[in-house]
Amino acid sequence: MLLVPSVVPLKAPESTIKFVAKNHEVKSVPLRATENDSRVATAIVYCEANFGEIDGKTANGLIRRSEKYKILSVIDSKKAGLDTGMVLDNKPNAIPVCRDLADSLAQAGSVPDFFIFGMAPASGMLSKYERGLVLEAMSHGMNIVNGLHEFLNDDPVFAAACIAGKVEIIDIRKPRDKKDLNLFSGRIAEVTCPVIAVLGTDCAIGKRTTAGIITSALNEAGIKTVMIGTGQTGLIQGARYGVALDAVPSQFCAGELEATVVKAFENESPDVIVVEGQGALSHPAFSSTSFILRGCCPDGVVLQHAPRRSERCDFEKMPMPTPASEINLIETFSDTKIIGLTINHEQMSDPEVSAAITRYEQELNIPVTDALTRPSERLVEMVLAAFPLLKDKQAADA
């Protein structure tokens, strides 16, 4: 399993935060504010011209949920002055959008512990301007969280900046050495609780958000549930178990996910395991969904779909599949079943969401809901309908 740094302090002396690094050693990172050592690390998130947009999904996710960091602000000059909660969900949260790094630092009052690169550009690389900005943040004494495919620790300029600023760079997507990676073993058969994968008809369609809401809703209903992160945003948010699949050599993807699921099952004894999806099985640009289906062998799949998308994200000449065609492909490819459909309501009014829910329920004969705008109890009902034995677990814990 790929362990992600945990920045929750462990009674660190002399104003330091201890975290578990990728080599499993415990390191100390200096705090930039003189507060009680038990506090959560603070962070600002860079998302220039993309907050609330598809390529800003890391920043969007951190604003909606962050177990690891206290987010102080988001940098996006196009939306400066707005409330981040209002931008995303029309609900204020008192986390501002700032014009630039100087504005964010002024809003914070002291230097935050972390600067998080909150975008997921198609290139997976920093631009020349962004390189300079990250180096500037390091010069102020901020540690860097980098979710891109470009590993900054391997760059001599950034390595020197770490030494000069006495800071750390966390390359979220950097996998372990190949000698430490897992091949598929078949141990997934030892996992006896339901495993539910949240897949989609496209990339950047809300799979992680829906997976997180399902996990929270089931836990609140008394059904112990653990979520497995499979992308950089979920890991940055604080998923206890996860692996950035798109950074792992393909030979090891199924095995790494299998090992992570087995580890979560053994450690937590959950009633349900929810696995975050990546890409789409029908999308020719991504292979992650096939590895997820092979690695976790899900007992059920929740499919996420955006009815208003006419073409794939970043692929204007590639039309979106229908939910029915994606369901057929998934159930043909893997020994699993679709237990429900969830709606991404981008560019849709509330009446249009309701109409889509009714239409797809009639067309597909499965439960349909919108995880963000409809009661979370509907997600619980969706899971219980597919796995009725969980009702006994719920009753036992009541």
Protein Blocks (a to p, Z undefined) as FASTA:
>chain_A
ZZdddfbdehiahhiaddddfkopacddddfbdcdfkbccddddddehkgoiaklmmmmm
mmmocfkbccfbdcdfklgoiafklmmnopaehiacdfblmlmmmmnopacfbdcdfbdc
fklpacfklmmmmmmmmmnopacddfbfbdfklpmklmmmmmmnopadddfklccdfklp
ccdehlmmmpmbdcdddddfbeheopmmmmmmmmmmmmmnopacddddfbfklmmnopab
dcdfklgcfklmmmmmmmmmmmmmmmnopabdcdddehjfklmkbcklmmmmmmnopabd
cddddfklmbdehiaklccddfklmmmmmmmmpccddfbdcddfehiafklmmmmmmmmm
mmnopacddfklgcfklmmmmmmmmmmmlmmmmmmmZZ
